[in-house]
Amino acid sequence: MSTKISPRNGAARFVVTLVLGFLIAGTACVKDAVVEPEYVPPQGGDLFIRYVALGNSLTAGWQSGGINYDLQKKAYPALLAQKAGATFGIAAIANPGCPPPYVGPLTTERQPSLQECLARNVTAVPRLVQNLAVPGALMDDATNLFGPGLSFLTTLILGGKDQAQAMIAADPTFVSVWLGNNDALAAALSGELALLTPVDSFQNQLDRLVSAINQTDATDAAFIGVVNAAAASPDLQPGAYFYLVANSGQPTPVPLNVNGNCAPGTPGGANLVSFLVASSYLAGVDSVVNISCADNAPYVLNAVEQDSLLARVQAYNTAISAAAQQNGWIYVDPASMLAPVVANPADIRKCQGMDTASTPASFASVVANNCPGPSATASFTFGSFISYDGIHPSDAGQAVIADTLAARINVKHGTTLP
């Protein structure tokens, strides 16, 4: 029987880093600033005189395992600023990216580049950087320059500041925050719940961030809660999906050897398995992807672990929503925001209906229509709202987030953001 591999082990940590695309090499190079045209009042009113966004890869614009200027301009904060007719400075990362995005799903091939990272785009240096989000950031990183998510991108985007320091220096009138997802994501994808940030630590880190926002003269702030990856991320699928695909007789993108403990109707068939299990194949370590759905297998979340993950995410969100309420700020529940798209397999493919299928025909229908794979109605393997890495939003997914924030701002402030 397999034993779980701790992502704190060097080899496993490399696997997680490879697939998430957070292994960045290079040296920061921030060019001299270019003076922008005179300030023009935003159509969205005084609230958007200086909008500043804090967050991680979701906010930065990361898609398909990479990030570049083209993707940064499609991130939800940039879209929200466009709705308000507001200036929004981006720490533009030169194309093809740092790193460049994947060319497709289930591959390590990236968009062609002579160099892995060309650093900042010297033709697009803003007067003020307002998207302060850094891929890989945890809640601690918002107020800790040397936090656990410190990377080359931290320096590339923020220079010598943490996100809170850069926010205070920007003198914001409105702040959005989407942090905390990475405090749960590594645990969800690896099946190692010891990687979850303790609730008391998370609360202390959140308190520091709230204090920093209150040091500014911001009129308002908006917090988005932590997503439960087990419920919303297409990177996690029931073991039965892998078993059915491996035994379908159809060719698969990568060779699969799936244990019988993943069969439909077994406890392992209901366990969630991460696509990270395929990374050994993608890294050239193995020639066949071997998947076990045993409770203690690598990259597996069993039923008890799924409940524990949900409880921890709910505890994070209780803390975030309480902080927003106490300060009169906006709180967006991610489960409510994502419910319509998670319910539609064309948007997010989560093998919807696998738990109620009972016949060979019904299982085959779920795999063909609701699980990751080619579809006439989905532009991506994981659904049209998810990029090629199976975790981060596509352009369409980013638009949903921007629309949600705009609607909440309109209700509270009487604005008319489209």
C-alpha positions in Angstrom: 0.0 0.0 0.0 1.3 3.5 -0.9 2.2 6.0 1.8 1.7 9.7 1.4 4.6 11.8 0.3 5.0 15.0 2.2 5.4 18.0 0.0 8.0 19.1 2.5 10.2 16.3 1.1 12.4 17.8 -1.6 11.2 15.6 -4.5 7.5 16.1 -3.7 8.0 19.8 -3.2 9.5 20.0 -6.7 6.5 18.2 -8.2 4.0 20.6 -6.6 6.2 23.6 -7.7 6.5 22.3 -11.2 2.8 21.9 -11.9 1.7 25.2 -10.2 4.4 27.1 -12.1 5.9 28.8 -9.1 9.5 27.7 -9.8 10.9 31.0 -11.2 14.6 31.6 -12.0 16.3 34.9 -12.6 17.2 38.3 -11.2 14.8 41.2 -10.7 15.2 44.1 -13.0 12.9 47.0 -12.5 13.5 49.8 -15.0 13.3 53.5 -14.5 9.8 54.9 -14.2 8.1 56.6 -17.1 5.9 59.6 -16.3 2.3 59.1 -17.3 -0.2 61.7 -18.6 -2.0 64.1 -16.2 -4.5 62.4 -13.9 -8.1 62.3 -15.2 -11.0 61.8 -12.6 -12.5 58.3 -13.0 -16.0 57.7 -14.2 -16.6 55.5 -11.2 -16.3 58.5 -8.9 -14.0 59.3 -6.0 -13.9 55.7 -4.8 -11.7 54.8 -7.8 -9.3 57.7 -7.6 -6.7 55.2 -6.5 -7.8 51.6 -6.6 -5.3 49.1 -5.2 -5.6 45.3 -5.3 -3.8 42.8 -3.0 -3.8 39.1 -3.5 -2.0 36.1 -5.0 -2.0 34.5 -8.5 -5.7 34.8 -8.9 -5.5 38.6 -8.6 -2.2 39.0 -10.4 -3.7 37.4 -13.6 -1.8 34.1 -13.6 -3.3 31.7 -16.2 -2.2 28.3 -17.6 0.8 28.0 -15.3 2.3 31.4 -16.2 2.0 35.2 -16.2 2.8 38.0 -18.6 1.5 41.5 -19.4 -1.2 40.3 -21.8 -2.7 38.1 -18.9 -2.2 40.8 -16.3 -4.4 43.2 -18.3 -7.2 40.5 -18.2 -7.1 40.0 -14.4 -10.3 41.0 -12.5 -8.8 44.1 -10.8 -7.8 45.5 -14.2 -11.3 44.7 -15.6 -12.9 46.4 -12.5 -10.8 49.5 -13.0 -11.9 49.5 -16.7 -15.5 49.4 -15.6 -14.9 52.5 -13.5 -12.9 54.3 -16.1 -10.0 54.5 -13.7 -6.3 54.5 -14.2 -4.8 51.2 -12.9 -1.0 50.7 -12.9 0.3 47.2 -13.5 3.8 45.9 -12.9 3.9 44.8 -16.5 5.8 41.5 -17.0 7.4 41.3 -20.4 6.0 38.7 -22.8 6.2 35.8 -23.1 6.2 35.8 -19.3 7.7 34.8 -16.0 7.2 31.9 -16.7 5.4 31.8 -20.1 2.0 30.1 -19.9 1.5 26.5 -21.0 0.6 26.0 -24.7 -2.1 23.4 -23.6 -3.3 21.1 -20.8 -1.3 18.2 -19.4 2.0 19.4 -20.8 5.1 21.2 -19.6 5.6 22.9 -23.0 5.4 26.7 -22.7 5.0 29.4 -25.1 8.3 29.8 -27.0 10.9 32.1 -25.4 14.6 32.5 -25.7 14.7 33.4 -22.0 12.5 32.1 -19.2 11.9 35.6 -18.0 12.5 39.0 -19.5 11.5 40.8 -16.3 9.5 44.1 -16.5 8.2 45.6 -19.7 10.1 48.9 -20.0 7.5 50.3 -22.4 4.6 49.9 -19.9 6.0 51.2 -16.6 3.1 52.9 -14.7 3.3 56.0 -12.6 2.0 53.9 -9.7 1.7 50.1 -9.4 -1.8 49.4 -8.2 -2.1 45.6 -8.7 0.2 44.5 -5.8 -0.8 40.8 -6.0 2.1 38.3 -6.1 1.6 34.7 -7.3 2.2 32.2 -4.5 1.4 34.7 -1.7 -0.2 33.4 1.5 -2.0 35.6 4.0 1.3 36.1 6.0 3.0 37.5 2.9 0.7 40.5 2.8 2.5 42.0 5.8 5.8 40.0 5.8 8.3 40.7 3.0 10.1 37.5 4.0 7.0 35.3 4.3 6.6 31.8 3.0 5.5 32.9 -0.4 8.6 35.0 -1.1 9.8 34.5 -4.7 11.5 36.2 -7.6 8.0 37.6 -8.5 7.8 39.4 -5.1 10.8 41.5 -6.0 9.7 41.9 -9.7 6.2 43.2 -8.7 6.8 45.0 -5.4 10.5 45.9 -5.3 11.6 46.1 -1.7 8.1 46.2 0.0 5.5 43.8 1.1 1.9 44.2 -0.2 0.7 46.2 2.8 3.7 48.6 2.7 3.2 49.1 -1.1 -0.6 49.7 -0.5 0.0 52.3 2.2 2.5 54.1 0.0 -0.1 54.2 -2.8 -2.6 56.1 -0.6 -5.6 54.1 -1.9 -9.2 55.3 -2.0 -10.4 51.7 -2.5 -8.8 48.4 -1.7 -9.6 44.8 -2.8 -8.1 41.8 -1.1 -8.2 38.1 -2.2 -5.8 36.2 0.0 -5.9 32.9 1.9 -6.4 30.5 -1.0 -2.7 29.4 -0.9 -3.1 28.8 2.9 -5.2 25.8 1.9 -4.3 25.0 -1.7 -1.1 23.0 -1.2 -2.8 20.8 1.4 -5.8 20.2 -0.9 -3.7 19.3 -3.9 -1.2 17.1 -2.0 -3.6 15.5 0.5 -1.3 16.6 3.3 -3.5 18.6 5.6 -0.5 19.4 7.9 0.2 22.1 5.3 -2.9 24.1 6.2 -2.2 27.3 8.0 -3.3 27.1 11.6 -6.4 29.2 12.3 -4.8 31.3 15.0 -1.9 32.1 12.8 -4.2 33.0 10.0 -6.2 35.3 12.3 -3.1 37.1 13.5 -1.9 37.6 9.9 -5.3 38.9 8.8 -5.4 41.3 11.8 -2.1 42.8 10.7 -3.5 43.3 7.2 -6.7 44.9 8.5 -4.6 47.2 10.6 -2.5 48.2 7.6 -5.7 49.1 5.6 -6.9 51.2 8.5 -3.7 53.2 8.3 -4.9 54.5 4.9 -7.7 56.9 4.1 -9.4 54.3 1.9 -13.2 54.9 1.6 -13.9 51.2 1.4 -12.4 47.8 1.0 -13.6 44.5 -0.5 -12.5 41.1 0.7 -13.1 37.8 -1.2 -13.1 34.7 0.9 -11.1 31.5 0.5 -12.2 29.0 -2.2 -12.6 25.4 -1.2 -10.5 23.7 -3.9 -12.2 20.3 -3.2 -15.5 21.8 -4.3 -14.4 24.2 -7.1 -11.0 23.2 -8.6 -11.1 21.0 -11.6 -7.6 19.9 -10.7 -9.3 17.6 -8.1 -11.5 14.9 -9.5 -13.1 11.7 -8.1 -11.0 8.6 -8.4 -13.7 6.9 -10.4 -13.1 9.4 -13.2 -9.5 8.3 -13.6 -10.5 4.6 -13.4 -13.2 5.0 -16.1 -10.9 6.9 -18.4 -8.1 4.4 -18.0 -10.5 1.5 -18.8 -12.5 3.2 -21.6 -10.4 1.8 -24.4 -9.9 5.3 -25.7 -6.5 6.9 -26.0 -5.5 9.2 -23.2 -3.2 12.3 -23.2 -0.8 10.4 -20.9 -0.6 6.6 -20.3 -2.6 5.7 -17.2 -2.3 2.7 -14.8 -5.2 3.1 -12.3 -5.6 0.8 -9.3 -8.9 -1.1 -8.8 -9.4 0.8 -5.6 -10.5 3.8 -7.7 -13.4 1.9 -9.3 -16.9 3.4 -9.1 -18.8 2.4 -6.1 -15.7 1.9 -3.9 -14.6 4.4 -1.2 -11.6 5.2 -3.3 -13.8 6.0 -6.2 -15.3 8.9 -4.2 -11.9 10.1 -2.9 -10.6 13.1 -4.7 -7.4 12.7 -6.7 -5.3 15.7 -7.9 -3.9 15.9 -11.4 -0.6 16.6 -9.7 -0.3 12.8 -9.6 0.5 13.0 -13.3 3.4 15.4 -12.8 5.9 12.5 -12.4 5.1 11.6 -16.0 5.3 15.2 -17.2 8.6 15.6 -15.5 10.0 12.6 -17.3 10.4 10.6 -14.1 8.0 7.8 -15.2 6.7 6.6 -18.5 3.2 5.7 -17.1 1.0 7.6 -14.6 0.3 5.2 -11.7 -2.8 6.2 -9.6 -3.9 4.7 -6.4 -7.1 6.0 -4.6 -6.2 4.5 -1.2 -7.0 6.8 1.7 -3.2 7.4 2.4 -2.0 7.5 -1.3 -0.2 10.6 -2.5 -2.3 13.5 -3.9 -5.5 11.9 -2.5 -8.2 13.6 -0.3 -10.3 11.0 1.4 -13.8 11.7 2.9 -12.5 12.7 6.3 -9.8 14.9 4.8 -12.4 16.6 2.6 -14.5 17.4 5.7 -11.4 18.7 7.5 -10.4 20.9 4.6 -13.9 22.3 4.3 -13.9 23.1 8.1 -10.6 24.9 7.8 -11.7 27.0 4.8 -14.9 27.9 6.6 -12.8 29.0 9.7 -10.7 31.2 7.4 -13.8 32.7 5.8 -15.5 33.3 9.2 -12.4 35.4 10.2 -12.4 37.3 6.9 -16.1 38.0 6.9 -16.0 39.1 10.5 -13.1 41.6 9.8 -15.1 43.0 6.8 -18.2 43.4 8.9 -16.4 45.0 11.8 -14.9 47.6 9.5 -18.0 48.2 7.3 -16.3 46.7 4.3 -17.6 44.4 1.5 -17.3 40.7 1.9 -17.8 38.3 -1.1 -18.5 34.7 -0.4 -16.6 32.7 -3.0 -19.0 29.7 -2.8 -21.9 31.9 -3.7 -19.9 33.7 -6.4 -18.8 30.4 -8.0 -22.0 28.4 -7.5 -23.5 29.1 -10.9 -20.3 28.2 -12.8 -19.6 25.1 -10.8 -23.1 23.9 -11.5 -22.4 24.2 -15.2 -19.9 21.6 -16.5 -19.3 23.7 -19.6 -17.9 26.4 -17.3 -16.1 24.2 -14.7 -15.8 20.5 -15.2 -16.0 18.7 -11.9 -17.5 15.4 -12.9 -20.9 16.7 -11.8 -23.3 13.7 -11.3 -20.6 11.1 -10.8 -21.8 10.5 -7.2 -25.3 9.6 -8.5 -24.4 7.6 -11.6 -25.1 3.9 -11.3 -25.0 2.3 -14.7 -22.2 1.9 -17.3 -24.1 4.3 -19.6 -24.6 6.9 -16.9 -20.9 6.8 -15.9 -19.9 7.1 -19.6 -22.2 10.1 -20.0 -20.7 11.9 -16.9 -17.1 11.3 -18.2 -18.0 12.5 -21.7 -20.0 15.6 -20.7 -19.0 16.7 -17.2 -15.4 15.6 -16.6 -12.1 17.1 -17.9 -11.6 16.4 -21.5 -12.4 17.7 -25.0 -15.9 19.2 -25.4 -17.6 21.2 -28.1 -18.9 23.6 -25.4 -15.7 24.1 -23.5 -12.6 25.9 -24.9 -10.4 24.4 -22.2 -9.9 20.8 -21.0 -11.1 21.9 -17.5 -14.1 24.0 -18.6 -14.3 27.4 -20.3 -13.8 29.3 -17.1 -10.6 27.5 -16.1 -7.2 27.9 -17.8 -4.9 25.0 -18.9 -3.4 24.5 -15.4 -6.8 23.3 -14.0 -6.6 25.8 -11.1 -6.6 29.4 -12.3 -9.4 31.3 -14.1 -9.4 31.9 -17.8 -10.4 35.3 -19.3 -14.1 34.3 -18.8 -13.5 33.3 -15.2 -11.7 36.6 -14.4 -14.7 38.5 -15.9 -17.1 36.7 -13.6 -15.1 37.9 -10.6 -14.9 41.5 -11.9 -18.7 41.5 -12.5 -19.4 40.2 -9.0 -17.3 42.9 -7.4 -18.8 45.6 -9.6 -22.3 44.5 -8.6 -21.5 44.6 -4.9 -19.9 48.1 -5.2 -23.0 49.4 -7.1 -25.3 48.2 -4.4 -23.3 49.8 -1.6 -22.1 53.0 -3.3 -24.9 53.7 -5.8 -22.4 53.6 -8.7 -23.3 52.3 -12.1 -20.4 50.1 -13.0 -21.3 47.9 -16.0 
